[in-house]
């Protein structure tokens, strides 16, 4: 299920705690990992500076990030530099919104890499 913050979402689908990312790819350096709100934002990309490093030449060095704000998790394409968001080269496949509210069981894709988000 892919929903924007503007859509109606049941309360039990919105997380206020840990997010679990189950990552499916042949080239991952991480697999099934958990993050707490105080570890936000979580950066994903090829750079060794990212929290989740994926060896995939089609990903940007800083491809996308997952951020906890106002009691909810959001995924955003690109990265923050000089207080503005720089979009990734090849995009993160979620709806065409700037920030997407992460819901329990949500899936998003970055090139061949599939991320399934669940809450704990």
DSSP file (Angstrom, degrees, kcal/mol; ACC not computed):
  #  RESIDUE AA STRUCTURE BP1 BP2  ACC     N-H-->O    O-->H-N    N-H-->O    O-->H-N    TCO  KAPPA ALPHA  PHI   PSI    X-CA   Y-CA   Z-CA
    1    1 A X              0   0    0      0, 0.0     2,-0.5     0, 0.0   102,-0.3   0.000 360.0 360.0 360.0 128.1    0.0    0.0    0.0
    2    2 A X        +     0   0    0    104,-0.1     2,-0.4   100,-0.1   100,-0.1  -0.972 360.0 169.3-116.3 119.5    1.4    3.4   -1.0
    3    3 A X        -     0   0    0     98,-0.6    98,-0.4    -2,-0.5     2,-0.2  -0.979  26.8-137.9-133.0 142.1   -0.2    6.4    0.7
    4    4 A X    >   -     0   0    0     -2,-0.4     3,-1.4    96,-0.2    96,-0.1  -0.503  37.5-104.1 -87.0 167.2    0.6   10.0    0.9
    5    5 A X  T 3  S+     0   0    0     94,-0.5     4,-0.1     1,-0.3    -1,-0.1   0.786 120.6  62.3 -61.1 -26.0    0.2   11.9    4.1
    6    6 A X  T 3  S+     0   0    0      2,-0.1    -1,-0.3    95,-0.0     2,-0.1   0.687  87.9  88.6 -76.0 -18.5   -3.0   13.4    2.7
    7    7 A X  S <  S-     0   0    0     -3,-1.4     2,-0.4     1,-0.1    -4,-0.1  -0.359  92.5 -97.4 -75.6 159.2   -4.7   10.1    2.3
    8    8 A X        -     0   0    0     -2,-0.1     2,-0.4     0, 0.0    -1,-0.1  -0.661  46.5-175.9 -75.7 128.4   -6.8    8.6    5.1
    9    9 A X        -     0   0    0     -2,-0.4     5,-0.1    -4,-0.1     2,-0.1  -0.993  27.3-116.7-130.2 133.2   -4.7    6.1    7.0
   10   10 A X    >   -     0   0    0     -2,-0.4     3,-1.8     1,-0.1     4,-0.5  -0.388  28.0-119.5 -65.0 145.4   -5.9    3.9    9.9
   11   11 A X  G >  S+     0   0    0      1,-0.3     3,-1.1     2,-0.2    -1,-0.1   0.826 111.6  58.4 -57.3 -34.9   -4.1    4.7   13.2
   12   12 A X  G 3  S+     0   0    0      1,-0.2    -1,-0.3     3,-0.0    -2,-0.1   0.613  99.8  59.2 -74.7  -9.6   -2.7    1.1   13.5
   13   13 A X  G <  S+     0   0    0     -3,-1.8    91,-1.4    90,-0.1     2,-0.5   0.602  90.9  81.3 -89.9 -12.4   -0.9    1.6   10.1
   14   14 A X  S <  S-     0   0    0     -3,-1.1     2,-0.3    -4,-0.5    89,-0.1  -0.826  74.7-141.2-100.1 129.4    1.1    4.6   11.4
   15   15 A X        +     0   0    0     -2,-0.5    58,-0.2    87,-0.4    87,-0.1  -0.634  26.6 175.2 -91.3 143.3    4.2    3.9   13.4
   16   16 A X  S    S+     0   0    0     -2,-0.3    -1,-0.1     2,-0.1     2,-0.1   0.158  74.9  35.2-122.2  13.9    5.3    5.9   16.4
   17   17 A X  S    S-     0   0    0      1,-0.3     2,-0.1    19,-0.1    -2,-0.1  -0.156 105.0  -5.0-134.4-133.1    8.3    3.6   17.2
   18   18 A X        -     0   0    0     18,-0.1   102,-1.8    -2,-0.1     2,-0.4  -0.375  51.8-147.7 -74.6 146.8   10.8    1.5   15.3
   19   19 A X  E     -AB  35 119A   0     16,-2.5    16,-2.5   100,-0.2     2,-0.5  -0.951   7.0-154.0-112.3 137.2   10.8    1.0   11.6
   20   20 A X  E     -AB  34 118A   0     98,-3.7    98,-2.3    -2,-0.4     2,-0.6  -0.946   5.1-159.9-110.6 127.4   12.1   -2.3   10.1
   21   21 A X  E     -AB  33 117A   0     12,-3.2    12,-2.3    -2,-0.5     2,-0.7  -0.940   3.3-166.4-110.6 117.8   13.5   -2.3    6.5
   22   22 A X  E     -AB  32 116A   0     94,-2.5    94,-2.3    -2,-0.6     2,-0.5  -0.919  15.8-162.1-101.3 113.7   13.6   -5.6    4.7
   23   23 A X  E     - B   0 115A   0      8,-0.8     2,-0.6    -2,-0.7    92,-0.2  -0.865   9.0-164.6-109.4 126.0   15.8   -5.0    1.7
   24   24 A X  E     + B   0 114A   0     90,-2.8    90,-2.2    -2,-0.5     2,-0.3  -0.938  36.4 114.4-112.3 117.0   15.8   -7.4   -1.3
   25   25 A X    >   -     0   0    0     -2,-0.6     3,-0.5    88,-0.2    88,-0.1  -0.940  62.7-126.0-171.4 153.9   18.7   -7.1   -3.7
   26   26 A X  T 3  S+     0   0    0     -2,-0.3    -1,-0.1     1,-0.2    87,-0.0   0.720 109.3  46.7 -76.8 -20.9   21.6   -9.1   -5.0
   27   27 A X  T 3  S+     0   0    0     -3,-0.1    28,-1.7    27,-0.0    -1,-0.2   0.121  80.0 132.2-111.6  20.8   24.1   -6.3   -4.1
   28   28 A X  B <   -E   54   0B   0     -3,-0.5    26,-0.2    26,-0.2     3,-0.1  -0.379  40.9-164.8 -78.2 153.0   23.1   -5.2   -0.6
   29   29 A X  S    S+     0   0    0     24,-1.1     2,-0.3    -2,-0.1    -1,-0.1   0.495  83.8  38.8-103.6 -12.5   25.5   -4.7    2.2
   30   30 A X        -     0   0    0     23,-0.3     3,-0.1     1,-0.1    -1,-0.1  -0.904  63.9-178.9-131.0 159.5   22.6   -4.8    4.8
   31   31 A X        +     0   0    0     -2,-0.3    -8,-0.8     1,-0.2     2,-0.8   0.376  63.4   4.7-122.5-103.4   19.5   -6.9    4.9
   32   32 A X  E    S+A   22   0A   0    -10,-0.2     2,-0.3   -12,-0.0   -10,-0.2  -0.831  78.3 164.6 -95.0 109.4   16.7   -6.8    7.4
   33   33 A X  E     -A   21   0A   0    -12,-2.3   -12,-3.2    -2,-0.8     2,-0.3  -0.931  28.0-141.2-134.3 153.3   17.5   -3.9    9.8
   34   34 A X  E     -A   20   0A   0     -2,-0.3     2,-0.4   -14,-0.2   -14,-0.2  -0.847  12.9-170.0-112.6 146.2   15.6   -1.8   12.4
   35   35 A X  E     -A   19   0A   0    -16,-2.5   -16,-2.5    -2,-0.3     2,-0.2  -0.991  12.1-143.5-133.8 144.2   15.9    1.9   13.2
   36   36 A X    >   -     0   0    0     -2,-0.4     3,-2.1   -18,-0.2     4,-0.2  -0.635  34.5-104.2 -97.8 162.5   14.5    3.9   16.1
   37   37 A X  G >  S+     0   0    0      1,-0.3     3,-1.6    -2,-0.2    31,-0.3   0.833 119.9  61.2 -55.5 -33.2   13.2    7.5   15.7
   38   38 A X  G 3  S+     0   0    0      1,-0.3    -1,-0.3     3,-0.0    -3,-0.0   0.568  96.2  61.3 -75.0  -4.4   16.4    8.9   17.3
   39   39 A X  G <  S+     0   0    0     -3,-2.1    -1,-0.3     3,-0.0    -2,-0.2   0.388  89.7 155.7 -94.1   1.1   18.4    7.4   14.4
   40   40 A X    <   +     0   0    0     -3,-1.6    27,-0.2    -4,-0.2     2,-0.1  -0.464  38.7  50.3 -76.2 146.4   16.5    9.5   11.9
   41   41 A X  S    S-     0   0    0     25,-0.6     2,-0.6    -2,-0.1    26,-0.2   0.575  71.4-163.5 -80.1 153.3   17.2   10.5    9.1
   42   42 A X  E     -F   66   0C   0     24,-3.2    24,-2.2    -2,-0.1     2,-0.3  -0.912   9.4-151.1-104.4 115.2   18.3    7.2    7.6
   43   43 A X  E     -F   65   0C   0     -2,-0.6     9,-2.3    22,-0.2     8,-0.8  -0.681   9.3-165.9 -93.1 142.9   20.2    7.7    4.3
   44   44 A X  E     +Fg  64  52C   0     20,-2.8    19,-1.9    -2,-0.3    20,-1.8  -0.992  36.2  84.1-128.2 131.2   20.3    5.1    1.5
   45   45 A X  E    S- g   0  53C   0      7,-2.1     9,-2.2    -2,-0.4    16,-0.2  -0.988  82.5 -67.2 168.7-166.9   22.7    5.1   -1.4
   46   46 A X  S    S+     0   0    0     14,-1.7    15,-0.2    -2,-0.3    16,-0.1   0.691  89.5 104.9 -84.8 -21.2   26.1    4.0   -2.7
   47   47 A X  S >  S-     0   0    0     14,-2.2     3,-1.9    13,-0.2    -2,-0.1  -0.312  73.6-132.5 -67.2 141.3   28.2    6.4   -0.5
   48   48 A X  T 3  S+     0   0    0      1,-0.3    -1,-0.1     5,-0.1     5,-0.1   0.656 107.0  67.3 -63.8 -13.3   30.1    4.9    2.4
   49   49 A X  T 3  S+     0   0    0     12,-0.1    -1,-0.3     3,-0.1    -6,-0.1   0.586  81.8 100.4 -81.5 -10.7   28.6    7.8    4.4
   50   50 A X  S <  S-     0   0    0     -3,-1.9     3,-0.2    11,-0.1    -6,-0.2  -0.362  75.1-133.5 -75.1 154.7   25.0    6.3    4.0
   51   51 A X  S    S+     0   0    0     -8,-0.8     2,-0.5     1,-0.3    -7,-0.2   0.850 104.2  36.3 -72.5 -36.1   23.3    4.4    6.8
   52   52 A X  E    S-g   44   0C   0     -9,-2.3    -7,-2.1     2,-0.0     2,-0.5  -0.965  82.3-162.3-119.6 112.2   22.3    1.7    4.3
   53   53 A X  E     -g   45   0C   0     -2,-0.5   -24,-1.1    -3,-0.2     2,-0.5  -0.837   7.8-175.7-100.7 124.5   25.0    1.2    1.6
   54   54 A X  B     -E   28   0B   0     -9,-2.2     2,-1.6    -2,-0.5   -26,-0.2  -0.981  23.9-139.6-124.4 123.9   24.0   -0.5   -1.6
   55   55 A X        +     0   0    0    -28,-1.7     2,-0.3    -2,-0.5    -9,-0.1  -0.618  56.8 128.2 -82.4  85.8   26.5   -1.4   -4.3
   56   56 A X    >   -     0   0    0     -2,-1.6     3,-2.2     4,-0.1    -2,-0.1  -0.919  50.8-152.7-146.3 111.4   24.4   -0.5   -7.3
   57   57 A X  T 3  S+     0   0    0     -2,-0.3    -1,-0.1     1,-0.3     4,-0.1   0.677  95.1  63.1 -62.6 -17.8   25.7    1.8  -10.0
   58   58 A X  T 3  S+     0   0    0     52,-0.1    -1,-0.3     2,-0.1    32,-0.3   0.576  90.0  84.6 -83.4  -8.8   22.2    3.0  -10.9
   59   59 A X  S <  S-     0   0    0     -3,-2.2     2,-0.1    -5,-0.1    -3,-0.1  -0.657  83.9-117.2 -89.6 149.9   21.7    4.5   -7.4
   60   60 A X    >   -     0   0    0     -2,-0.3   -14,-1.7     1,-0.1     3,-0.5  -0.374  30.5-106.7 -73.9 162.8   22.9    7.9   -6.5
   61   61 A X  T 3  S+     0   0    0      1,-0.3   -14,-2.2   -16,-0.2     2,-0.5   0.924 123.0  22.1 -57.2 -43.2   25.6    8.3   -3.9
   62   62 A X  T 3  S+     0   0    0    -17,-0.2    -1,-0.3   -16,-0.1   -17,-0.3  -0.890  82.9 166.8-122.0  96.2   22.8    9.6   -1.6
   63   63 A X    <   -     0   0    0    -19,-1.9    15,-3.4    -3,-0.5    25,-0.4   0.928  56.0 -26.7 -85.2 -48.3   19.6    8.2   -3.2
   64   64 A X  E     -FH  44  77C   0    -20,-1.8   -20,-2.8    13,-0.3     2,-0.3  -0.954  53.7-141.9-156.7 171.9   16.9    8.7   -0.7
   65   65 A X  E     -FH  43  76C   0     11,-2.4    11,-2.7    -2,-0.3     2,-0.5  -0.990   7.7-141.7-144.0 154.5   16.3    9.0    3.0
   66   66 A X  E     -FH  42  75C   0    -24,-2.2   -24,-3.2    -2,-0.3   -25,-0.6  -0.968  27.0-172.0-115.7 128.6   13.7    7.9    5.6
   67   67 A X  E     - H   0  74C   0      7,-2.9     7,-2.5    -2,-0.5     2,-0.6  -0.955  21.4-142.1-130.4 140.5   12.9   10.5    8.3
   68   68 A X  E     + H   0  73C   0     -2,-0.4     2,-0.3   -31,-0.3     5,-0.2  -0.891  36.9 154.7 -98.8 118.9   10.9   10.4   11.5
   69   69 A X  E >   + H   0  72C   0      3,-2.8     3,-1.4    -2,-0.6    -2,-0.1  -0.992  59.6   1.5-148.5 141.2    9.0   13.7   12.0
   70   70 A X  T 3  S-     0   0    0     -2,-0.3     3,-0.1     1,-0.3    -1,-0.1   0.835 129.8 -54.6  53.6  37.7    5.9   14.6   13.9
   71   71 A X  T 3  S+     0   0    0      1,-0.2     2,-0.3   -55,-0.1    -1,-0.3   0.610 120.6  90.5  78.8  12.5    5.4   11.0   15.2
   72   72 A X  E <  S-H   69   0C   0     -3,-1.4    -3,-2.8   -56,-0.1     2,-0.4  -0.944  71.0-120.8-138.8 158.6    5.5    9.5   11.7
   73   73 A X  E     -H   68   0C   0     29,-0.4    29,-2.9    -2,-0.3     2,-0.3  -0.814  28.8-174.9 -99.2 140.8    8.0    8.0    9.2
   74   74 A X  E     -HI  67 101C   0     -7,-2.5    -7,-2.9    -2,-0.4     2,-0.4  -0.975  16.0-147.0-132.9 147.2    8.4    9.5    5.7
   75   75 A X  E     -HI  66 100C   0     25,-2.2    25,-2.2    -2,-0.3     2,-0.4  -0.957  19.4-175.2-113.7 136.8   10.5    8.4    2.7
   76   76 A X  E     -HI  65  99C   0    -11,-2.7   -11,-2.4    -2,-0.4     2,-0.2  -0.995  25.2-121.8-134.1 135.2   11.9   11.1    0.4
   77   77 A X  E    S+H   64   0C   0     21,-0.5   -13,-0.3    -2,-0.4     2,-0.2  -0.541  79.1   7.1 -71.8 138.1   13.9   10.8   -2.9
   78   78 A X  S    S-     0   0    0    -15,-3.4     2,-0.3    -2,-0.2     9,-0.2  -0.581  86.8 -83.4  95.7-154.2   17.3   12.5   -2.8
   79   79 A X  E     -J   86   0D   0      7,-2.1     7,-3.4    -2,-0.2     2,-0.5  -0.944  34.0 -99.3-151.3 166.3   19.2   14.1    0.1
   80   80 A X  E     +J   85   0D   0     -2,-0.3     2,-0.4     5,-0.2     5,-0.2  -0.818  41.0 164.4 -98.1 128.2   19.4   17.4    2.0
   81   81 A X  E >  S-J   84   0D   0      3,-3.0     3,-1.4    -2,-0.5    -2,-0.0  -0.979  70.2  -6.0-142.8 129.8   22.1   19.8    1.1
   82   82 A X  T 3  S-     0   0    0     -2,-0.4     3,-0.1     1,-0.3    -1,-0.1   0.902 128.8 -57.3  52.7  45.2   22.3   23.5    2.1
   83   83 A X  T 3  S+     0   0    0      1,-0.2     2,-0.3    -3,-0.0    -1,-0.3   0.659 121.1  94.3  61.9  20.3   18.7   23.2    3.6
   84   84 A X  E <  S-J   81   0D   0     -3,-1.4    -3,-3.0    -5,-0.0     2,-0.5  -0.969  78.0-110.3-136.3 157.2   17.2   22.0    0.3
   85   85 A X  E     -J   80   0D   0     -2,-0.3     2,-0.6    -5,-0.2    -5,-0.2  -0.750  22.8-157.4 -90.9 124.9   16.4   18.6   -1.1
   86   86 A X  E     -J   79   0D   0     -7,-3.4    -7,-2.1    -2,-0.5     2,-0.0  -0.903  21.7-130.9 -98.3 120.6   18.6   17.4   -4.0
   87   87 A X        -     0   0    0     -2,-0.6    -9,-0.2    -9,-0.2   -23,-0.1  -0.339  21.7-107.2 -72.0 151.6   16.8   14.7   -6.0
   88   88 A X        -     0   0    0    -25,-0.4    -1,-0.1     1,-0.1     4,-0.1  -0.331  27.0-116.4 -72.0 161.5   18.5   11.5   -7.0
   89   89 A X  S    S+     0   0    0      1,-0.2    -1,-0.1     2,-0.1   -30,-0.1   0.927 109.3  25.3 -66.2 -46.8   19.5   10.9  -10.6
   90   90 A X  S    S-     0   0    0    -32,-0.3    -1,-0.2     1,-0.2    21,-0.2   0.409 107.8-125.1-105.3   1.2   17.2    7.9  -11.3
   91   91 A X        -     0   0    0    -28,-0.1     2,-0.5    19,-0.1    20,-0.3   0.186  12.3 -96.6  81.3 161.2   14.5    8.5   -8.8
   92   92 A X        -     0   0    0     18,-0.1     2,-1.5    -4,-0.1    18,-0.2  -0.989  40.7-121.5-117.4 125.1   12.9    6.4   -6.0
   93   93 A X  B     +C  109   0A   0     16,-3.1    16,-1.1    -2,-0.5     2,-0.3  -0.531  69.0 106.8 -85.6  90.6    9.7    4.7   -7.1
   94   94 A X  S    S-     0   0    0     -2,-1.5    -2,-0.1     1,-0.3    14,-0.1  -0.787  82.2 -54.8-139.2 179.5    6.9    5.9   -4.9
   95   95 A X        -     0   0    0     -2,-0.3     2,-0.5     1,-0.1    -1,-0.3  -0.027  63.3 -95.0 -57.0 170.7    4.2    8.2   -5.8
   96   96 A X  S    S+     0   0    0     -3,-0.1     2,-0.2     3,-0.0    -1,-0.1  -0.024  86.7 115.9 -83.6  32.4    5.1   11.7   -7.2
   97   97 A X  S    S-     0   0    0     -2,-0.5     3,-0.1     1,-0.1    -3,-0.1  -0.634  71.0-126.4 -95.0 159.3    4.9   13.4   -3.9
   98   98 A X  S    S+     0   0    0      1,-0.2   -21,-0.5    -2,-0.2     2,-0.4   0.955  97.7  22.4 -69.8 -49.8    7.9   15.0   -2.2
   99   99 A X  E    S-I   76   0C   0    -23,-0.1     2,-0.5    -3,-0.0   -94,-0.5  -0.969  74.1-156.9-119.0 133.7    7.4   13.1    1.1
  100  100 A X  E     -I   75   0C   0    -25,-2.2   -25,-2.2    -2,-0.4     2,-0.3  -0.946  19.7-125.6-112.7 127.5    5.6    9.9    1.3
  101  101 A X  E     -I   74   0C   0     -2,-0.5   -98,-0.6   -98,-0.4     2,-0.5  -0.546  27.3-130.7 -66.8 127.0    4.1    8.7    4.6
  102  102 A X        -     0   0    0    -29,-2.9   -87,-0.4    -2,-0.3   -29,-0.4  -0.700  27.3-170.3 -83.3 128.1    5.4    5.2    5.4
  103  103 A X    >   -     0   0    0     -2,-0.5     3,-2.3  -102,-0.3    14,-0.2  -0.811  37.8 -79.2-115.4 160.3    2.6    2.8    6.3
  104  104 A X  T 3  S+     0   0    0    -91,-1.4    14,-0.2    -2,-0.3   -90,-0.0  -0.381 119.2  12.3 -61.1 123.0    3.0   -0.7    7.7
  105  105 A X  T 3  S+     0   0    0     12,-2.9    -1,-0.3     1,-0.3    13,-0.2   0.405  89.9 154.2  90.3  -0.9    3.8   -3.1    4.8
  106  106 A X    <   -     0   0    0     -3,-2.3    11,-3.1    11,-0.5     2,-0.4  -0.297  28.1-155.1 -62.2 143.5    4.6   -0.3    2.4
  107  107 A X  E     + D   0 116A   0      9,-0.2     2,-0.3  -106,-0.1     9,-0.2  -0.968  15.1 174.3-120.5 136.6    7.0   -1.2   -0.5
  108  108 A X  E     - D   0 115A   0      7,-2.1     7,-3.0    -2,-0.4     2,-0.4  -0.959  16.1-142.8-136.6 162.3    9.2    1.2   -2.4
  109  109 A X  E     -CD  93 114A   0    -16,-1.1   -16,-3.1    -2,-0.3     2,-0.4  -0.953  15.3-174.5-129.9 140.4   11.8    0.6   -5.1
  110  110 A X  E >  S- D   0 113A   0      3,-2.5     3,-2.1    -2,-0.4     2,-0.2  -0.922  73.5 -55.6-131.4 105.9   15.2    2.2   -5.9
  111  111 A X  T 3  S-     0   0    0     -2,-0.4   -18,-0.1   -20,-0.3   -55,-0.0  -0.442 122.7 -17.0  54.7-122.7   16.5    0.6   -9.2
  112  112 A X  T 3  S+     0   0    0     -2,-0.2     2,-0.5    -3,-0.1    -1,-0.3   0.437 117.4 101.9 -87.5   1.2   16.6   -3.2   -8.6
  113  113 A X  E <   - D   0 110A   0     -3,-2.1    -3,-2.5   -88,-0.1     2,-0.4  -0.753  55.1-162.4 -96.8 125.6   16.4   -2.8   -4.8
  114  114 A X  E     -BD  24 109A   0    -90,-2.2   -90,-2.8    -2,-0.5     2,-0.5  -0.903   1.3-163.1-111.3 132.6   13.1   -3.4   -3.1
  115  115 A X  E     -BD  23 108A   0     -7,-3.0    -7,-2.1    -2,-0.4     2,-0.5  -0.961   3.0-166.6-117.4 125.6   12.3   -2.1    0.4
  116  116 A X  E     -BD  22 107A   0    -94,-2.3   -94,-2.5    -2,-0.5     2,-0.5  -0.963  13.4-153.2-111.9 124.4    9.5   -3.4    2.6
  117  117 A X  E     +B   21   0A   0    -11,-3.1   -12,-2.9    -2,-0.5   -11,-0.5  -0.837  20.5 165.2-103.2 127.5    8.7   -1.2    5.6
  118  118 A X  E     -B   20   0A   0    -98,-2.3   -98,-3.7    -2,-0.5     2,-0.3  -0.927  26.3-127.2-133.6 162.8    7.1   -2.6    8.7
  119  119 A X  E      B   19   0A   0     -2,-0.3  -100,-0.2  -100,-0.2  -105,-0.0  -0.795 360.0 360.0-112.2 151.8    6.8   -1.3   12.3
  120  120 A X              0   0    0   -102,-1.8  -101,-0.1    -2,-0.3    -1,-0.1   0.305 360.0 360.0-123.6 360.0    7.7   -2.7   15.6
